[in-house]
Amino acid sequence: MTPLYQHPERNVIRLLLRQNIVLQALPEPALLELEELLEVVDAAKGEFLLHQGVHAMEQYFVLDGLLKRVVSNAEAKEMILRFAGERDFETSYAAWRLNTPTPYAIACVTKARVAKLPMPRWVDFLDRHPVLKADFEYQVMRLMSDVLAHTITLHLLDAPGRVHRFMRKHPDLAERIPKRELATYLNLSAETLSRLKQRGKI
């Protein structure tokens, strides 16, 4: 974990941050201000950035690799709620605002690099930049709507329908997500996913 301003690849990382869906419209002075608050983390495949049920939360901007938002029950059965790749973000902003523990974990599907900052600092930064705050809160609502739509899909669509919807909405991720992770996300067995792949469904 390295402060961005001290990172040997800081110039490349700054360019990547400027492409992030949340930060792309941020004026240059504000982006420079934010850079002073960010730390860069290189995380291994399977590593958790945030654990379910905690109050110490952070804001993440994905620079490279894939993250997943995942919820687990007491028997350690997982449900993957979403994936986030480059130019995307992950957050527990809603839980922070509600003063509740985060209801999910955030983990690395692949080796990943993220820029992060503690949630209190991110909230303070948002409060100083109201246009960014409005844009960010819109993105959070859109994200939550997408997660809800995915959850409903698991109940309403059959296996081919779930796969077809995923391919339609996320064609860029189909070849990047490991088969086991994708099967979990679609609530399928790996064998069923393989059969659908052989039939040209994915």
Backbone as JSON, one array per atom type, in Angstrom:
{
  "sequence": "MTPLYQHPERNVIRLLLRQNIVLQALPEPALLELEELLEVVDAAKGEFLLHQGVHAMEQYFVLDGLLKRVVSNAEAKEMILRFAGERDFETSYAAWRLNTPTPYAIACVTKARVAKLPMPRWVDFLDRHPVLKADFEYQVMRLMSDVLAHTITLHLLDAPGRVHRFMRKHPDLAERIPKRELATYLNLSAETLSRLKQRGKI",
  "N": [[0.86, -1.18, 0.0], [0.75, 2.07, -1.03], [1.08, 5.58, -0.82], [-0.46, 7.58, -3.33], [0.91, 9.83, -4.35], [3.52, 9.14, -3.91], [3.98, 6.93, -5.4], [5.76, 4.88, -7.72], [4.65, 4.58, -10.27], [2.93, 6.7, -10.59], [2.17, 8.6, -12.54], [0.97, 7.13, -14.63], [-1.1, 5.98, -13.17], [-2.56, 8.23, -12.46], [-3.57, 8.97, -14.96], [-5.28, 6.8, -15.41], [-7.12, 7.17, -13.33], [-8.39, 9.43, -14.22], [-10.03, 8.4, -16.13], [-11.98, 7.1, -14.79], [-15.35, 6.22, -14.05], [-16.62, 7.69, -12.06], [-14.9, 9.84, -11.6], [-14.29, 11.13, -13.98], [-15.34, 13.56, -14.85], [-14.42, 15.35, -13.06], [-13.03, 18.45, -12.07], [-9.67, 19.53, -12.76], [-8.16, 20.75, -10.54], [-9.59, 19.74, -8.31], [-9.27, 17.01, -8.68], [-6.52, 16.74, -8.32], [-6.41, 17.44, -5.65], [-7.81, 15.24, -4.57], [-6.05, 13.17, -5.21], [-4.02, 13.45, -3.35], [-5.08, 12.19, -1.19], [-5.31, 9.53, -1.73], [-4.44, 6.05, -1.65], [-2.54, 3.44, -3.14], [-3.17, 0.11, -3.88], [-1.96, -3.09, -4.46], [-3.39, -6.07, -4.99], [-3.81, -9.58, -4.4], [-5.2, -12.33, -6.29], [-8.26, -13.45, -5.03], [-7.97, -12.13, -2.64], [-9.35, -10.26, 0.07], [-10.69, -7.03, 0.1], [-12.53, -5.71, 1.59], [-14.4, -6.74, 4.36], [-17.41, -8.51, 5.06], [-19.87, -7.16, 7.25], [-18.47, -5.24, 8.72], [-17.57, -2.02, 10.18], [-15.58, -0.29, 9.5], [-14.96, 1.27, 6.69], [-14.2, 1.72, 3.15], [-13.52, 3.6, 0.13], [-13.21, 2.56, -3.21], [-11.4, 2.75, -6.24], [-11.19, 1.18, -9.26], [-8.3, 0.26, -10.86], [-6.99, -1.72, -12.28], [-7.71, -5.1, -13.18], [-10.23, -7.31, -11.69], [-12.94, -6.94, -9.44], [-15.21, -8.34, -7.01], [-18.44, -8.08, -5.57], [-19.72, -9.6, -2.81], [-21.89, -11.65, -0.9], [-22.22, -13.58, 2.04], [-23.6, -16.42, 3.79], [-24.19, -17.89, 7.09], [-23.31, -20.46, 6.71], [-21.31, -20.17, 4.95], [-22.01, -20.06, 2.29], [-21.9, -18.52, -0.82], [-23.08, -15.58, -2.53], [-22.72, -13.84, -5.41], [-22.94, -10.47, -6.1], [-22.22, -8.48, -7.92], [-19.78, -7.53, -10.44], [-16.79, -5.61, -10.78], [-14.78, -3.82, -12.93], [-11.94, -2.29, -14.62], [-12.01, 1.29, -14.62], [-14.29, 1.38, -13.18], [-15.9, 1.37, -9.92], [-15.9, 0.55, -6.4], [-17.8, 0.48, -3.41], [-18.98, 1.22, -0.07], [-20.8, 3.09, 0.53], [-23.58, 3.57, 0.96], [-24.15, 1.99, 3.23], [-22.46, 3.28, 5.02], [-23.68, 5.83, 5.18], [-26.07, 5.08, 6.34], [-25.19, 4.22, 8.73], [-24.69, 1.52, 9.32], [-23.36, -1.85, 9.52], [-21.32, -3.02, 6.81], [-23.1, -4.79, 4.33], [-22.01, -6.7, 2.71], [-19.09, -8.28, 1.26], [-16.02, -7.24, -0.36], [-14.0, -8.49, -2.81], [-11.09, -9.71, -4.6], [-11.34, -10.88, -7.83], [-9.47, -11.42, -9.74], [-5.93, -10.84, -9.89], [-5.43, -7.55, -8.77], [-5.39, -3.96, -8.99], [-6.02, -1.18, -7.04], [-7.09, 2.18, -6.26], [-7.55, 3.75, -3.2], [-9.39, 5.17, -0.41], [-10.14, 6.02, 3.01], [-13.57, 5.82, 4.05], [-14.62, 8.02, 5.65], [-12.95, 10.15, 4.83], [-13.5, 10.23, 2.09], [-16.22, 10.93, 2.13], [-16.03, 13.46, 3.31], [-14.62, 14.74, 1.28], [-16.49, 14.6, -0.8], [-18.48, 16.24, 0.28], [-17.29, 18.7, 0.03], [-17.37, 19.06, -2.64], [-19.95, 19.48, -4.28], [-21.12, 18.97, -6.86], [-19.77, 16.7, -7.78], [-20.58, 15.01, -5.69], [-23.34, 14.74, -6.18], [-23.27, 13.45, -8.68], [-21.88, 11.11, -7.99], [-23.62, 9.94, -6.1], [-25.75, 9.4, -7.76], [-24.55, 7.42, -9.39], [-24.19, 5.45, -7.45], [-26.85, 4.83, -6.83], [-27.67, 3.84, -9.32], [-26.03, 1.61, -9.48], [-26.99, 0.1, -7.3], [-29.56, -0.37, -8.23], [-28.97, -1.99, -10.43], [-27.91, -4.24, -9.12], [-30.19, -5.1, -7.74], [-31.84, -5.7, -9.94], [-30.4, -7.83, -11.03], [-30.63, -9.72, -8.94], [-33.39, -10.2, -8.97], [-33.57, -11.3, -11.51], [-32.37, -13.8, -11.14], [-34.4, -15.24, -10.01], [-36.52, -15.11, -11.81], [-35.76, -15.83, -14.41], [-34.86, -18.64, -16.49], [-32.02, -20.93, -16.69], [-30.67, -20.65, -19.33], [-31.73, -18.14, -19.97], [-30.69, -16.48, -17.99], [-27.97, -16.59, -18.62], [-28.01, -15.51, -21.19], [-28.9, -12.89, -20.67], [-26.76, -11.95, -19.15], [-24.7, -11.99, -21.07], [-25.67, -10.12, -22.84], [-25.66, -7.77, -21.33], [-23.09, -7.59, -20.27], [-20.89, -8.12, -22.16], [-18.17, -7.65, -22.33], [-17.05, -8.78, -20.09], [-17.3, -11.51, -20.17], [-15.26, -13.32, -21.01], [-13.36, -12.84, -19.15], [-14.02, -13.46, -16.56], [-13.5, -16.06, -14.27], [-14.74, -19.4, -14.78], [-15.98, -20.7, -12.6], [-16.57, -18.56, -10.87], [-18.31, -17.07, -12.48], [-20.39, -18.91, -12.8], [-21.31, -19.04, -10.14], [-22.25, -16.42, -9.85], [-24.39, -16.44, -11.64], [-25.98, -18.26, -10.44], [-25.72, -20.98, -11.11], [-24.61, -24.36, -11.7], [-21.18, -25.23, -12.31], [-21.02, -27.16, -14.24], [-23.47, -26.96, -15.63], [-23.14, -24.41, -16.72], [-20.98, -24.93, -18.4], [-22.2, -26.69, -20.25], [-24.07, -24.98, -21.44], [-22.31, -23.23, -22.61], [-21.11, -24.87, -24.49], [-23.23, -25.19, -26.18], [-23.31, -22.82, -27.4], [-24.35, -20.66, -26.01], [-22.88, -18.93, -24.56]],
  "CA": [[0.0, 0.0, 0.0], [1.62, 3.22, -1.22], [0.39, 6.82, -1.19], [-0.37, 7.81, -4.77], [1.92, 10.83, -4.7], [4.84, 8.52, -3.78], [4.02, 5.69, -6.18], [6.63, 5.0, -8.9], [3.84, 4.64, -11.49], [1.86, 7.66, -10.3], [1.68, 9.29, -13.74], [0.04, 6.21, -15.3], [-2.27, 5.83, -12.3], [-3.34, 9.46, -12.59], [-4.31, 8.88, -16.22], [-6.35, 5.83, -15.21], [-8.14, 7.79, -12.48], [-9.14, 10.4, -15.03], [-10.97, 7.64, -16.95], [-12.94, 6.44, -13.92], [-16.72, 6.66, -14.28], [-16.97, 8.67, -11.04], [-13.98, 10.97, -11.54], [-13.93, 11.62, -15.3], [-15.77, 14.95, -15.04], [-13.92, 16.16, -11.94], [-12.05, 19.45, -12.5], [-8.28, 19.18, -12.45], [-7.74, 21.08, -9.16], [-10.23, 18.82, -7.37], [-8.64, 15.7, -8.85], [-5.21, 16.84, -7.66], [-6.71, 17.39, -4.22], [-8.14, 13.87, -4.23], [-4.86, 12.33, -5.34], [-3.26, 13.53, -2.11], [-5.75, 11.36, -0.18], [-5.43, 8.15, -2.2], [-3.38, 5.05, -1.55], [-2.61, 2.44, -4.19], [-3.03, -1.25, -3.34], [-1.88, -4.22, -5.38], [-3.98, -7.18, -4.24], [-3.73, -10.87, -5.06], [-6.45, -13.02, -6.58], [-8.89, -14.03, -3.84], [-7.78, -11.28, -1.46], [-10.49, -9.42, 0.44], [-10.43, -5.63, 0.39], [-13.51, -5.34, 2.62], [-15.1, -7.91, 4.9], [-18.82, -8.35, 5.39], [-20.21, -6.96, 8.66], [-17.57, -4.31, 9.41], [-17.91, -0.6, 10.16], [-14.45, 0.44, 8.92], [-15.24, 1.15, 5.26], [-13.35, 2.47, 2.24], [-13.95, 3.83, -1.25], [-12.23, 1.96, -4.11], [-11.42, 3.01, -7.68], [-10.49, 0.04, -9.87], [-7.31, 0.65, -11.86], [-6.67, -2.9, -13.09], [-8.23, -6.33, -12.62], [-11.67, -7.45, -11.43], [-13.42, -7.13, -8.08], [-16.59, -8.82, -6.88], [-19.2, -7.8, -4.36], [-20.22, -10.93, -2.48], [-22.5, -11.81, 0.42], [-22.14, -14.98, 2.5], [-24.41, -16.74, 4.96], [-23.45, -18.53, 8.19], [-22.71, -21.71, 6.21], [-20.27, -19.74, 3.99], [-22.49, -20.09, 0.92], [-21.71, -17.19, -1.4], [-23.86, -15.04, -3.63], [-22.02, -12.7, -6.0], [-23.91, -9.44, -6.46], [-21.76, -7.72, -9.08], [-18.35, -7.45, -10.72], [-16.32, -4.27, -11.12], [-13.49, -3.82, -13.61], [-11.28, -1.01, -14.82], [-12.82, 2.49, -14.77], [-15.44, 1.26, -12.3], [-15.59, 1.63, -8.52], [-16.64, -0.19, -5.39], [-18.07, 1.36, -2.28], [-19.98, 0.86, 0.94], [-21.3, 4.43, 0.85], [-24.94, 3.51, 1.51], [-24.05, 1.48, 4.6], [-21.86, 4.35, 5.82], [-24.69, 6.85, 5.42], [-27.09, 4.5, 7.22], [-24.51, 3.84, 9.97], [-24.86, 0.08, 9.52], [-22.22, -2.62, 9.01], [-21.44, -3.3, 5.39], [-23.83, -6.05, 4.19], [-21.33, -7.56, 1.74], [-17.63, -8.17, 1.19], [-15.45, -6.91, -1.66], [-12.83, -9.34, -2.97], [-10.46, -9.69, -5.92], [-11.55, -12.05, -8.7], [-8.16, -11.59, -10.34], [-4.97, -9.87, -9.36], [-6.06, -6.25, -9.01], [-4.81, -2.73, -8.42], [-7.06, -0.18, -6.75], [-6.78, 3.37, -5.47], [-8.57, 3.75, -2.16], [-9.28, 6.07, 0.72], [-11.16, 5.71, 4.02], [-14.87, 6.41, 3.75], [-14.8, 9.37, 6.2], [-12.25, 11.14, 3.99], [-14.24, 10.35, 0.84], [-17.44, 11.69, 2.41], [-15.63, 14.86, 3.49], [-14.28, 15.26, -0.04], [-17.76, 14.79, -1.52], [-19.18, 17.39, 0.83], [-16.63, 19.91, -0.48], [-17.54, 19.11, -4.1], [-21.36, 19.06, -4.41], [-21.44, 18.41, -8.18], [-19.28, 15.32, -7.72], [-21.43, 14.25, -4.77], [-24.59, 14.4, -6.87], [-22.94, 12.45, -9.71], [-21.52, 9.86, -7.32], [-24.82, 9.33, -5.51], [-26.5, 8.83, -8.89], [-23.9, 6.17, -9.76], [-24.48, 4.47, -6.4], [-28.24, 4.38, -7.02], [-27.68, 3.01, -10.53], [-25.39, 0.35, -9.11], [-27.92, -0.64, -6.45], [-30.64, -0.81, -9.1], [-28.45, -3.12, -11.21], [-27.83, -5.4, -8.22], [-31.57, -5.56, -7.52], [-32.31, -6.33, -11.18], [-29.73, -9.13, -11.13], [-31.22, -10.62, -7.95], [-34.71, -10.59, -9.49], [-33.33, -12.17, -12.67], [-32.07, -15.15, -10.68], [-35.67, -15.9, -9.66], [-37.5, -15.06, -12.89], [-35.28, -16.41, -15.67], [-34.23, -19.96, -16.44], [-30.56, -20.87, -16.84], [-30.27, -19.98, -20.58], [-32.13, -16.73, -19.91], [-29.71, -15.76, -17.17], [-26.73, -16.48, -19.38], [-28.25, -14.57, -22.31], [-28.95, -11.54, -20.12], [-25.39, -11.56, -18.79], [-23.95, -11.73, -22.29], [-26.18, -8.88, -23.44], [-25.31, -6.61, -20.52], [-21.67, -7.57, -19.9], [-20.09, -8.92, -23.11], [-16.75, -7.41, -22.1], [-16.58, -9.55, -18.93], [-17.57, -12.95, -20.33], [-14.03, -14.1, -21.11], [-12.43, -12.46, -18.08], [-14.44, -14.01, -15.27], [-13.35, -17.51, -14.18], [-16.01, -20.11, -14.95], [-16.62, -20.97, -11.3], [-17.11, -17.29, -10.37], [-19.46, -16.72, -13.31], [-21.46, -19.83, -12.45], [-21.86, -18.6, -8.86], [-22.98, -15.17, -10.1], [-25.62, -16.77, -12.34], [-26.65, -19.3, -9.66], [-25.67, -22.21, -11.89], [-23.44, -25.2, -11.46], [-20.15, -25.08, -13.35], [-21.34, -28.11, -15.31], [-24.54, -26.36, -16.45], [-22.55, -23.31, -17.48], [-20.18, -25.53, -19.49], [-23.11, -27.2, -21.26], [-24.61, -23.83, -22.18], [-21.21, -22.68, -23.42], [-20.95, -25.77, -25.64], [-24.38, -24.97, -27.07], [-23.2, -21.49, -27.99], [-25.09, -19.66, -25.26], [-21.93, -18.01, -23.97]],
  "C": [[0.89, 1.23, 0.0], [0.78, 4.46, -1.49], [0.59, 7.12, -2.67], [0.76, 8.77, -5.12], [3.35, 10.3, -4.57], [5.01, 7.31, -4.69], [4.9, 5.86, -7.42], [5.88, 5.08, -10.22], [2.72, 5.67, -11.38], [1.33, 8.36, -11.55], [0.68, 8.43, -14.52], [-1.24, 6.08, -14.48], [-3.16, 7.06, -12.38], [-4.16, 9.46, -13.88], [-5.49, 7.92, -16.09], [-7.47, 6.41, -14.36], [-9.0, 8.75, -13.28], [-10.14, 9.72, -15.97], [-12.07, 6.98, -16.12], [-14.33, 7.05, -14.07], [-17.16, 7.73, -13.27], [-16.17, 9.96, -11.19], [-13.76, 11.67, -12.88], [-14.33, 13.08, -15.55], [-15.24, 15.88, -13.94], [-12.9, 17.17, -12.44], [-10.64, 19.1, -12.01], [-7.86, 19.57, -11.03], [-8.33, 20.12, -8.12], [-9.6, 17.44, -7.46], [-7.27, 15.67, -8.19], [-5.37, 16.79, -6.14], [-7.0, 15.96, -3.77], [-6.92, 12.97, -4.25], [-4.01, 12.34, -4.07], [-3.83, 12.62, -1.02], [-5.7, 9.87, -0.5], [-4.19, 7.32, -1.91], [-3.61, 4.0, -2.62], [-2.31, 1.07, -3.58], [-2.96, -2.23, -4.48], [-2.29, -5.46, -4.6], [-3.95, -8.46, -5.07], [-5.13, -11.41, -5.34], [-6.99, -13.67, -5.31], [-8.77, -13.18, -2.58], [-9.01, -10.42, -1.2], [-10.01, -8.0, 0.72], [-11.33, -5.14, 1.52], [-14.23, -6.6, 3.07], [-16.54, -7.55, 5.25], [-18.99, -8.11, 6.89], [-19.32, -5.99, 9.42], [-18.09, -2.88, 9.31], [-16.8, 0.24, 9.54], [-14.49, 0.26, 7.4], [-14.32, 2.05, 4.44], [-14.03, 2.63, 0.89], [-12.84, 3.32, -2.16], [-12.47, 2.4, -5.55], [-10.58, 1.94, -8.35], [-9.58, 0.55, -10.99], [-6.99, -0.5, -12.81], [-7.24, -4.13, -12.4], [-9.73, -6.28, -12.37], [-11.93, -7.64, -9.94], [-14.81, -7.74, -8.12], [-17.16, -8.35, -5.56], [-19.92, -9.09, -4.01], [-20.79, -10.93, -1.07], [-22.49, -13.29, 0.77], [-23.06, -15.18, 3.69], [-23.56, -17.46, 6.0], [-22.78, -19.82, 7.76], [-21.67, -21.44, 5.14], [-20.71, -19.94, 2.54], [-22.48, -18.67, 0.36], [-22.75, -16.86, -2.46], [-23.11, -13.81, -4.14], [-23.05, -11.71, -6.53], [-23.51, -8.66, -7.7], [-20.25, -7.89, -9.24], [-18.01, -6.01, -11.07], [-14.93, -4.37, -11.72], [-12.92, -2.42, -13.73], [-12.29, 0.1, -15.12], [-14.1, 2.45, -13.93], [-15.0, 1.54, -10.86], [-16.31, 0.62, -7.64], [-16.72, 0.67, -4.14], [-18.99, 0.69, -1.28], [-20.64, 2.14, 1.44], [-22.68, 4.39, 1.49], [-24.92, 3.03, 2.96], [-23.45, 2.54, 5.53], [-22.91, 5.42, 6.17], [-25.77, 6.36, 6.39], [-26.53, 4.1, 8.59], [-24.77, 2.38, 10.34], [-23.6, -0.64, 9.05], [-22.41, -2.89, 7.53], [-22.07, -4.68, 5.19], [-23.17, -7.03, 3.24], [-19.82, -7.37, 1.88], [-17.23, -7.75, -0.23], [-14.13, -7.66, -1.77], [-12.32, -9.26, -4.4], [-10.74, -10.99, -6.66], [-10.25, -12.42, -9.38], [-7.18, -10.74, -9.54], [-5.47, -8.48, -9.72], [-5.24, -5.13, -8.39], [-5.95, -1.73, -8.24], [-6.42, 1.03, -6.09], [-7.9, 3.49, -4.45], [-8.33, 4.87, -1.17], [-10.36, 5.72, 1.72], [-12.47, 6.45, 3.72], [-15.07, 7.79, 4.4], [-14.12, 10.44, 5.36], [-12.97, 11.33, 2.65], [-15.51, 11.16, 1.04], [-17.12, 13.16, 2.61], [-15.3, 15.5, 2.14], [-15.54, 15.52, -0.85], [-18.49, 16.04, -1.02], [-18.57, 18.71, 0.37], [-16.83, 20.09, -1.97], [-18.96, 18.63, -4.44], [-21.74, 18.5, -5.77], [-20.99, 16.96, -8.25], [-20.17, 14.47, -6.82], [-22.72, 13.82, -5.44], [-24.35, 13.33, -7.93], [-22.65, 11.1, -9.07], [-22.75, 9.17, -6.74], [-25.73, 8.76, -6.6], [-25.89, 7.49, -9.3], [-24.16, 5.08, -8.72], [-25.9, 3.94, -6.54], [-28.37, 3.49, -8.25], [-27.11, 1.63, -10.23], [-26.35, -0.51, -8.28], [-29.11, -1.15, -7.25], [-30.2, -2.01, -9.93], [-28.36, -4.39, -10.36], [-29.22, -5.97, -7.96], [-32.1, -6.28, -8.76], [-31.69, -7.71, -11.36], [-30.36, -10.14, -10.18], [-32.6, -11.1, -8.41], [-34.56, -11.56, -10.65], [-33.08, -13.61, -12.24], [-33.34, -15.94, -10.37], [-36.61, -16.02, -10.86], [-37.06, -15.76, -14.17], [-34.71, -17.8, -15.46], [-32.74, -19.81, -16.73], [-30.12, -20.23, -18.16], [-30.61, -18.49, -20.58], [-31.16, -15.9, -19.09], [-28.41, -15.54, -17.92], [-26.88, -15.47, -20.5], [-28.26, -13.13, -21.8], [-27.55, -11.06, -19.76], [-24.59, -11.19, -20.04], [-24.39, -10.42, -22.94], [-25.7, -7.66, -22.67], [-23.82, -6.48, -20.26], [-20.8, -8.38, -20.87], [-18.59, -8.78, -22.88], [-16.18, -8.26, -20.96], [-16.62, -11.05, -19.14], [-16.3, -13.79, -20.34], [-13.06, -13.81, -19.98], [-12.75, -13.1, -16.74], [-14.21, -15.52, -15.26], [-14.7, -18.22, -14.17], [-16.72, -20.34, -13.61], [-17.26, -19.69, -10.74], [-18.37, -16.9, -11.16], [-20.65, -17.62, -13.0], [-22.13, -19.43, -11.13], [-22.73, -17.35, -9.05], [-24.35, -15.45, -10.73], [-26.45, -17.84, -11.62], [-26.82, -20.59, -10.46], [-24.54, -23.08, -11.37], [-22.43, -24.96, -12.58], [-20.44, -25.99, -14.53], [-22.43, -27.55, -16.23], [-23.99, -25.23, -17.3], [-21.72, -23.84, -18.64], [-21.07, -26.06, -20.61], [-23.69, -26.07, -22.11], [-23.54, -23.2, -23.07], [-21.03, -23.55, -24.67], [-22.08, -25.59, -26.65], [-24.37, -23.57, -27.69], [-23.97, -20.41, -27.28], [-24.17, -18.63, -24.62], [-20.58, -18.18, -24.66]]
}
